[in-house]
Amino acid sequence: MKNVVSWVLAVLLALLFALVGGLKLLGVPAAVKEFDMIGFGQWFRYLTGVLEVTGAVGLMIPKFRLQGALLIACIMAGATMINLWILHVPGLARVTAVLMAMALVLVWLSQSPKKEV
């Protein structure tokens, strides 16, 4: 059961972050506008897009699933803070917090069992 839940979460998050990361990299107007409002410059949009796509790829490779989920969780922690403190969009902050929680559940599910000596 743990393996099924892990795969379902990994596929859902990978599809979502491949899409949103790809849209950032393609420079869709909504992403450009959002990152203008954040105020860090467009380089931050490209960095975020690359990190999201990298995390999505990592989620689909079992050997790298833990690292991919940690990367996604960190990105969503940052997104939650930006949505609250810079963009002032609490509704979107709730969404990014839920995505962070989903990634953290996947981190927990992806940890190898401890071998006792």
Residue, then its C-alpha position, 0 to 999 in steps of 0.5 A: m500500500k505504501n508503494v502505491v501511495s508513493w507512486v500516486l503522489a509522485v506522479l501527481l506532483a511530477l505532472l503538476f510541477a513539470l507543467v508549472g515549471g515548464l510554463k515558467l521556462l516558456g515565459v507565459p505572460a502570467a508567470v512573467k507578471e507574477f515574477d515582476m510583482i515578486g520583484f526579484g527579476q526574471w532570473f528568479r522565474y527561470l531558476t524556479g522553473v528549472l528547479e520545479v522541472t528538476g524536482a518533477v524528474g527526480l520524483m519519477i526516478p525511484k532512486f532520486r524520489l526522496q531528493g526530488a520530493l525535498l526539492i519540491a517541498c523547499i520550493m513550496a515553502g518559499a512559494t508559501m512565504i512569498n504568497l503571504w508576505i510579498l504577493h499577499v494572496p493567502g488563498l494561493a498560500r494555502v494551495t502551496a502549503v498543501l503541495m508542500a505537505m504532499a511533498l513532505v508525505l512523499v519524503w516520509l514515504s520515500q525514506s529507506p527503512k533503518k537497518e538494525v545492527 
